[in-house]
Amino acid sequence: MALPDRAIQEFRELWKQTYGEDLDFETAKAQAEALLVVTRFAYTPQPYQKQPMNTGPPP
């Protein structure tokens, strides 16, 4: 996934403001791309399989 250089720079600035650390460009790029992967996974609807209801007593 290719992020524009400007997006990486914004990520670096936000990281600096939040954590007080400077990231080099390549590290920032890797971190930003990893964040996007996790975010996309979290917000992508997952298949739902309906489970049968157990109406009997607990085992």
PEVENDA-V95192 format. One record per residue. RES is the residue in three letters. SS is DSSP state (helix for helix, strand for strand, loop for the rest). NEAR is the number of other C-alpha atoms within 12 Angstrom. Layout:
RES|SS|NEAR, RES|SS|NEAR
//
This chain:
MET|loop|11, ALA|loop|13, LEU|loop|21, PRO|loop|14, ASP|helix|15, ARG|helix|15, ALA|helix|19, ILE|helix|26, GLN|helix|23, GLU|helix|19, PHE|helix|31, ARG|helix|27, GLU|helix|21, LEU|helix|18, TRP|helix|22, LYS|helix|16, GLN|helix|13, THR|helix|12, TYR|helix|12, GLY|loop|11, GLU|loop|15, ASP|loop|18, LEU|loop|24, ASP|loop|17, PHE|helix|22, GLU|helix|17, THR|helix|18, ALA|helix|27, LYS|helix|26, ALA|helix|20, GLN|helix|22, ALA|helix|30, GLU|helix|21, ALA|helix|17, LEU|helix|18, LEU|helix|21, VAL|helix|15, VAL|helix|13, THR|helix|13, ARG|helix|13, PHE|helix|12, ALA|helix|11, TYR|helix|10, THR|loop|11, PRO|loop|9, GLN|loop|9, PRO|loop|6, TYR|loop|6, GLN|loop|6, LYS|loop|6, GLN|loop|6, PRO|loop|7, MET|loop|8, ASN|loop|8, THR|loop|7, GLY|loop|7, PRO|loop|6, PRO|loop|6, PRO|loop|5
//
